Amino acid sequence: MSYQVRRRLYKAIEQSRQSKVISFVTSDRMNAETQIAHDAVTMFVDILDEIGPTAKVSLVLHTNGGQTAAAWRLVNLIKSFCDEFEVLIPLKAMSAGTLISLGAKQIVMTKQAVLGPIDPSLTHPLGPQVPMGNQLARIPVSVEAVRGYMDAAEKMKVTDAHALGAILMDLSNKVHPLVLGEIFRSREQIRFLADKLLRQHVQDSDKVKAIIDFLCADSGSHDYTINRREAEALGLSVEKPTAEFYDILKKLHKSYTDDMKLLEPYNPNVELGQSNASNYQLIRGLIESAGGQSYGYVSEGTLVRSQMPNPNEPTGFSELVSDQRTFEGWKRL
């Protein structure tokens, strides 16, 4: 399904919701994931400038999350152009996507749609490394996992200064002290941002605190999913779509899935097929409007298959696929 077909669906949403539509999709395709980041801001500015000041903006959102500061910036940017902001979730808006949703007056969720905890994971140049293939890769550190480690000592009633020192030393040997400092700073920041977003449309301070506590820590796991019933029980303003509107959202999500191949793991060998070299283009994100603007986060380049000497292989060679990437970033489609 092409953008022109999606554009008709966007226009149907605008008519139904009496709003202007923007869609934001980050890829959750295995081995070709993307996330919410500051580089999306320019595309939002272009679309919002074309829309101009308006009564209401509906953001169609599909994401596993990303940078919390970028999510905060996008919410404030959108709200500077409209009087009312709502989020439409066909399938999922996790982590930083949930943070964006907290800034919405209304969250429209399908029966399969989910939100998630907003406890951030930090990827840092000094973060811990794990083997991945023939290289070491830096892995993200969960802010709440570190907090949980410290809480465990408290729950076990460890009070001896030497024992507490040993616990901290063990942690700092595995996670760099500068990363730990950034983690605790991030923990306070996410709570601060969530509080500011919620208080714009939730007046009950106890309810705000309860929502933040659950999303930041009490849910227990970063991959915990929150369906619309639980989101409503938390105190969020959740709306169930009509049957007709549900059909529109379902068609939109199918279009994203088909065009970005979200259900097919990205495998360079599969992309190459029987060829030894092949040009490729991966669309790994979308920012679109009903007004004719469609931007994609695109990776482009050439895949090349070559043979390397390997005495451990029966043939004496092993195949290697190299990715000669020539472009990666947002461009107008």
N, C-alpha and C positions, 0 to 999 in steps of 0.2 A: 504494500500500500504506500503510495507516494505522498509527499508533502501536500500536493494539491487535494488529495482525498482527505487528509487530516485537516487541511484548512477549512473544508466544508464542515467538519465536525467541530472545529473551534468556533465557527460562526454559529452553529447550532447551540453551543454552550453559551455564547454571548447573548443570544436571543432568550434562552431559557433563564439565565441568571441575571440578565440586565447588567452586563459587565463587559470588561475587556479582558481577553484571555492571553496569558503567556504560558508556555509550557517549558519545563526544565527537566531534562532526563539525563542522568549519568549512568553509564554502562555498568551493569553487574555481570557482564559476560565473563565467564571464567578465562583467565589469562589476558583479558583486555579490559580490565576494570578502570573506571575513572571516578573522581570524587568532586564534591562541591569545593570550589577554590576561587581565589580572588580573580583569576583570569576570566571568569564568566561575567564580571561586572560590566565590562565595555559593551558586550552584546545586550545586556539588560538596559543600559543607558540608551543605546540606539533605538531599541524597541519602544521604550517608555517615552523617549523624545518624539517618536512618530505618533504614539497614542496621545500624548499630551495630558494635561490635568483631566482627571475623570472621576466619576462618582465611585466606581468599584473596579477592582482588579481581581480576577480569578486565576490563581497559579496552579496549573496542572503539574504535579510533582511526582517523580519516580527516582528514588536514590537510596543508596546504602549509607550515605553520609559524606563527611569530609571535614573541612576546616570550620570550626565553630565561629571564628572571627569573620569568615567570608559569609556564613549564613546570617549572622547579625547584620552585616553590612547590606546584604541583599534585601532583608526585610525592611530596613530603614529607607533604602533607596525606593522600593516599591511604594511604601507608605507616603513618601514625599510627593507622589504623583496622584494619590487617590484618597478618598474619604473612608473607604471601606476595603479591607483586604481579606480574602478567603483563600483557602487551600483545598484543592480537589485531589484526592489520592485514589488512583485506580487499583494499585497493588501495595506499594510500600513507600514510606518516607522515614527512614531509619536515622538514628543518631543526629547529625546536623540537620537532616531533613525534618526530624521531629522538632528541633529547635526553631526552624522556620515556621512550622505549624503552630507553635506556641504563640507566635506573633499574629496569628490570624483570628479574626472575630468569629469565623465559622470554619470548621473542618468537615468537609464532605468526604465520607469514607464508604467504599463499597463493602459488601459482606466479606470479601477476602482481603481488604486493605488492613495494613498494620502500621503502627508506630513502634518506636523502640527507645531504650534508655539513651540518655544524652551524656553519659559519662564518657569523656573523650579518651582516645588512645593517642599517644604522642610518638611520632617518628622523629628521631633526632640524629644528627651526624655522629654523636657520641653514644648512641643507643646500643643495646646488646646485639651481638651478631650470632647467627646460626648458619651451619653449612647448608647450601642450596646448590646442588650440582657440584661443580668444581670451584665454586666461589662461596664467600661468606656474604650473607645478606643481613642487613639491619632490620630488626623486627620492631613493630610498635609496642609500646608499653602502656597497658591500661592504667589510667589514673586511679580508678577505684580498686584495682587489684593491689596496687601498692598500699593504698589506704587500708584495704582488708588485711594485708600482712601486718601492718602496724596495729590494727585493732585486735588481731589475734593475740598479740602479746599482752594487750590490756585485758582481754577477756580471760586469759590464763593467769591473770593477777601477777604478772612479772613486775616486780618492783625493785629488785636488786640493781644497783647502778651498773655493776660490771656485766650482768646478764643483758640489760637493755643496751649497753654499749656494744656487746657482741652481736646482738640482733641487728643494730644499725650498721655495724661494720660488715656483716655478712651481706646485707642488702646493698650497701654501697660498693661491695666487691663485684656484684652482679649487674648493678645499674649505676652508671656514672653519677657522682654527686651533683653535677650540673644538670643532668637529666632529672634527677629527683627534685631539685629545686624548681625546675620548669613544670614538673608534674603537679606539685602542690600549688603553684601559681595558677595552672590551668584549671585545677579543681575549683578554686575560688572564683575564677573568671566565669566558668560555665554556669555556676549557681547565680552569680550576679546578673549575667545576661538573661537567663531564664526568668529571673524575678522581674526584671525591667519589662520584658515582653509580656508576661502574664498580667502584670498590674495595669496594663493599658486597657484590659477588658474584663479582668476578674478583680472585684473589689474586696473580697474576703481574704484577709491576710493569712488566716489559718489554712484556707484552701490552697492558696498559692504555695505556702510552705510544704503542705502535704504532697502536692503535685511534684514539686522540685525534689523532695526527699525520695519519692518513689522512683522518679526518672533518673536520678543521679546515683542512687545507692541501693534502695530497698528492693528493687526488682531482681537484684542478685547476679545478673549476667548481662554482658553487653549485647548478646544476641537474643535476649528475651524479646518476644513480640507481644504487642498490645493491640487487640482487636477493638472494634468500635464500641462494643459493650463495655469493655474495661476502661477504654478512654473516657467514655461518658461517665462511668462510675467514679473515675478519678476527679471529675469536675470540669473536664474540657467540653467546649461547646461543639458537639458532634452532630452532624446531620446525616440521615439516611437518604440516599438518592431515590427518586421515583424509578419505576421500572423503565420508563423511556430514557431517563437520564443515565441510569445504570448501563443501558445498552450502548449509549454514546461513549461512556468511559471505558467500557470493555473493548469496544472497537478501536479506540485510541491506543489502549495498551497493546492490543494485538498488532497494530501498525508499528509501534516502537519495537516490539519483540521481533517482528519479521524483518524490518529494515536494518536493525542493528544486530540481528542473529543472537539475541540474548540467551537463547536456550542451547546454543551450539558452542562448546568450548573452543576457543581459538587455538589452532594447532598449525604451525608453519608447514609441517610435512603434508598435512591435508590440503592446505592452501596451494602448495606447489603441485600436488598430484604427481604426474609422470614427468613434469618439466624439471629442468635443472636451474631455471631462473624464471621469475615471474614478478611483475609489478603488482602492487596491492594497494588498496585503500580501505582502511577501517574507520567506520563512523562510530565513535565511542562516547558521544554526547550530543544532545540536541537542545537548542533554545529557539523557540518558534512563537509566532503570533498569527492571528487571523488576518493581519494587515499585509501579508506577503513576504514577511521576513523569516527565513529559515537558516539558522547557523548550526554547523556541526563541529564537534571536536574531532578532528581527523588525524589519523596517523597514515602516512604514505611512505612508500619506499619500494625496495626490490628485495625479494627473497632469493638467495643463491645457495644451491646445494653443491657441496664439494666433498672430496674424500681426503681423509687424513690417515697417515700410517698408524696402524694399531696392531701390534703383534698378538694381542689377546683375542683378536677376531679371527675366525676361520679364513676369511678372505685376505687378511693382513691389512685391511682398511676399515675405518668406520666413517659413516656419513655425518656431515656437519652442515646444518642450515644456518646461514648468517643472515641477519636482518640489516640491510643497508638503508636505514631510515633517512629520508630526505626532508620530511616535514612532519611536525606535530604541533597542533594547536587549533584554535578556533578559526573557521573561515565561513564565508557565506556560501550556502549550497545552491 
